[in-house]
Amino acid sequence: MIEIRRGQVDSPGATEALARAIGLLPAESEGVVYVGYPVMGTPDGPFTIDALLVSPEFGLIAFDLVDGKDLRDFEERHDAAYAILTAKLLQSGRRLSKRKRITIEPQVVTLAPNCKQPDDDLQDYSVLSTSQELARWIENNATALPEFNEVLSTIQSISNIRRARAKRDIKKAGSRGERLQRLEDAIATLDSQQSDAVIQTFDGVQRIRGLAGSGKTVVLALKVAYLYTQNPDWTIAVTFNTKSLKGQFQRFITSFIYDQANEEPDWSRIKVLHAWGSSSNEGIYYSYCIRTGTAYHDLTAAKAKFGQGAEFAGVCQLALESSVADVPLYDIILIDEAQDFHPAFLRLCYRLLKDPKRIVYAYDELQNLNRGEMPPPSELFGVNQNGTPLVAFSDDPDLAKRQDIILRRCYRNSRPVLTTAHALGFGIYRTRGLVQMFDNSDLWEDIGYSVVDGELEDGQNVSLTRTDATSPKFLETHSPLSDLISFEVFDDDAQQVEWLADQIRKNIEEDDLRPEDILVIHPNPVNARKAVGGVRSALMSLGINSIIAGVTHSPDEFEYAGSVTFTGIYRAKGNEAAMVYIMNGQFCGTDWDAAWARNILFTGITRSKAWVRVCGFGKGMITLNEEFERVKAADFKLNFTYPTETERKKLNIVNRDLTPAERRRRERSRSDLKRIASDLKAGRIQREDIDEILGSLFQQGE
């Protein structure tokens, strides 16, 4: 089947005639038609192909679409489309060219339903009037395209991200570096859902849902470039929670806009903004306060007023309450990591938009496992004075498809890696039972799992697996399965440090990996900086440089050429690396606050695009390793009994976020228990005294 992906168009009538023509082609035909895309850079600025067919059977065909009765200078448009496509294909190098000539011949045809056929000689130019004529023309001029994937990659510009990096110095055939290069080349083509997310526009709120590694950040950056070239009068904002994403967004956007417009971005039209911001670093919340005259709170003031963990939600809600009027500043806002934000922030973004209030928000279905799902748009953006939701998705299937795009395929984590992350994150094979579970069982299938046995119903046994359709096979065939992910249990920290330093040395000296291909994550955000000191010192003695992301270098950059990156879990979010080491994994094997600890482990594991090593020592690490062995024994399937509604409520209570008051109460309880245990051990109280104290408390309702 040939799919049609619609971007912004100036010829709706001819576009519909093209869609009818595609529908007349054989049903078994394959390929994709882009409408209003691609946009390619020329010396005169961006050039948009009206529509483009890429098909293994029919080849590469550009369509010149005309709605009016005047063909105008259609010959010039034909020549320009042919020349620009040819130049684009030549950029791919040897993959699509030989001896400076392309191996693919693009074709160009005009579809003009309301125009008469020109009388002059059209030997080199094809002009058609009807869908039937166009369908016959496509079949009669079919040219096989065996390089289908390579052409798609070149057209979509994703390969430019890879070429922007320095060429790898491969010293050993079959090394990790060589395998990584092949892996990166293989993922350089967008899939159908990603393409829809890039070019399909909507005058209102659009959401993009997907797993870690499904390409949300790249999609948003490409979407920025596309909207930038198509709408020269728009001011576009991109925002996010993780500061280190700023540099990544700027690199991607620069690459894509240069490719589409042959120029550097005008950063007065594109604002890459952290969600919070300050007087020295423009951000969304800061901009809102300045525009409305609302009092601005920095992090210190916000913590003092609203407490640890509630500071940003608090200041956003306060700003909304302090000023009720809209302050139109941007034509569109694109939000990455939306799962990290309280609804108050998204409502604040909504107020900063010009009509018709265009927002694209992308989020990870499982980045925060204990929440399960984001609130629906009708709740997320609030209501008007009449109590009607400001945002509601359409009941029309075609319209809803443009409003709500799901990225089910994961291009970062292999099937064994992603399934392990889910198994340990949910506690699927935990001896003491599940840690957390979705309220809605359908979400398992939404994120790419298929039922191989049983049913996803309350109280029923079920077996889930990922298929090639959602976890491409090439992500796991580059290395032996045992090398993709492993758990390493040590006797103590010294043994862990020695092993980590030696493995990283081998990665660089023997495996052809660059230092910046390697990421070391410490799960405990409280003492991460101090805890990684031993490994960094060991690496320094081996002549290997390292950085701590956001600490030793700019918070806007996550990695630096020639240095291994160390980070806590919060800065790791939104980033990736080929080789990921998670040290002190025992922190994630605790039964205390188990959901939070396992969310950290899930996030850490899913940072890897090739290999993962979870390291640690002690009881918690032994527990995690035992669970991992059960995952392997199950052939990386998730086998469990789906909890009933009553059981899920108990799990949700364990997993729910705690308010600052609840956290303080819990800490007081922990302190009281320690004091009681000490008194009991010292003989200052007896066991029967504990029963009497507890009974008294229960009678008081405490």
Steps between C-alpha positions, in 0.01 A plus 500: 500500500623849414451735795434873465649743752360849480685816589411860424358538145406789270309285248232303688302409187796353314612329823169314524527403131848362574363301796233349272765406244706323766186313604466368143842333508520126583417438867820298551718796395738636761639842569420840645373829361607819678275802442658840564831329572796480469636852529850534355755777524609689187711815446167685470361360824269208583332310213195287583409201284118507472488122539747214471448126447772265618421139406700179447280428196434841347821685588543863596236735358453869579155651445439861399146574622293782346150595618435801277446536125847632423795261478735797532868407457454130559807409289722698737343325799565162336864586437546639851346194668714264291821694568438533873410133543809398303723720715340360814566142393862583414549614862458140612840411359571153368175352628299658217762615252787365294770705330325824597174386339189393684381144452133609526313709245233725658187566296278809507137536395242780525144427615266788414131397517368842392744578219482426132786303350763738351527498122878517472737205475526320837752230420688558827209613718191309610180689585189305601145599594331202667571245769452217250757649264748543781456141627565366148800730460654377829460135398629556144808688625577270794869468584611249763665658803708239688661782700162586658626535860810696400288746299257544791788566738646762266164670438420512871841651588552274802827373356641853531506462879733203461722670241536806723719301738864427428568175320576209730854366502434127474813300572351152534244329277189398693582724795230674703585823316439341160176339620387831646564675169284245317232531767487880468476474121213251531284733714547800270152468346177617659215252520144581395385618843801727539446647153137572585609678815746719308290626211139466611396832649197599702365840596461418866643250747686193370659234716772247416522194724780247504757300692850614578696453179202537266650819350290772663783755531614453139139522382446827688822648361403402144152642559653831611708514181199416282273760664781758488544468124126483426396792722756784482284728716472257795683521832564145620588390854643164608510414869604209723590409857853356471745789450747292300240461223554861396827432320355189336197687371715784366726256311211306349304811401807663346575189295142459378444867414829522314394194304155641421578870457875508426550751780567524871187529717377845595496451876273802543229285339584181689529504879658193661397555861526318829163477673602716798749765387646808665627849419821347363340201328165563330233241579125448463401572861735801518359639171145466631585689818667782305209528254235504774685692770464202733753451780774259390632233741839340457567143616603598853194718555271239346630223728452719804143578400376167360742235625739256337346333194205739467693818426448531123136394505445750780652801324319420174165473677569823690585679174176377342296622795678836506412581139195356323546658155670335202833652397551389137871475433557188286329350196577147618666337802651150480545327837735208551492284817143612571463218754734696728266798523202581719188607303556855627805534275314382189218745580758775532634405154144512365463860617821601322364395160340698225178365353432225398708382801741255337677266744687178424579309817703179499536263789634162599228254595722349770758761593313531828367148546288563806274751319400260224340753267501874449167669577280537190516837320159595637651493852853601414420847362211592729157646426354835398263717705207278401675186621560372145844343438730733310638202306315188390608255233267437209276194462574502126757220439692686226525817708581310820786326318663838440441613859629188675804319359638188670860391435489127575837407357814536712820587312733530797459192718511145373223256597705335781604837645153656491325190634751477786436866584124439514531172693712656773315831493167336570639219715362234264736230635540644851468239776285730711266579210432791267620847589271687261261447211300696246138573586414452132615167355472634142809710563717188473399463136526875441867486593572212265439173685300210356316229692649157425301307760216570741305825524560856616205478737467537876617190684612323181842356419660671202824478302618809310778540246635761262498421129722610211235760413556692825858395585693472172713186481818682393516664843589165658682307226816712505628327815445174691195520724713458812697809396199731454422519872663346806485538877833498687497422874812593702616442856547869576542847350876464450451195279227685306724803442789287379276308257333814363829676431642192324189449286495864391870477413428193282207678334729783391826314431367172360136550395538812278252695714555868563499626859181695423329172399516397866257611772525414870179559698480517878142436616502686832454870420607604852862386495570434131777761472695355792429135417649514149827649625677165538431387146595838354830494691571148373431612142720806540789275605445313172511824301124503431315831535152521648238762587201520733210624289379841609759525778848521352374649172207700358155379610384543139736227374491135596811356333841631393729357236777291653334458842297229670175644641399441864156609611221465752170361379320831449749638249512163326133533402460597136854393411656180370832324448626186333647342814318570826635400842266532799713488815379436855197321362420370848334837564221392259448162668369640825149426628477850647336736248531213252301666220720810497820292513386277216392796289860616528627161384253498209610846390869411528476178300303668220778757441695235307489465123726193493640354825411519873687394813319521834760481778485492877548306821301396805154356553315741272727418207462127559121546492512681165736242351265218602211677328712551188579128491124431503452743210762312299348162592165627365670586168440868568123467523287652774305220671274607787148503637330827415392651834136562575362850553523454876860382475592789268364748753739360758787525254407858415505590871854366523603682184327834532700821531531634853425857598768690696292456818474124441875478441568683827257273684667194351843622609369561853359146503832359387678694778247379759545139390878528532462640854259222598736237357789653697297508825387142443857382445623688808221358717346841569164372372351152462319341206165519685558876538506533118163322472355736762633810319365387162162411647472846655585666168241299309232591758581868442462453123863587429 
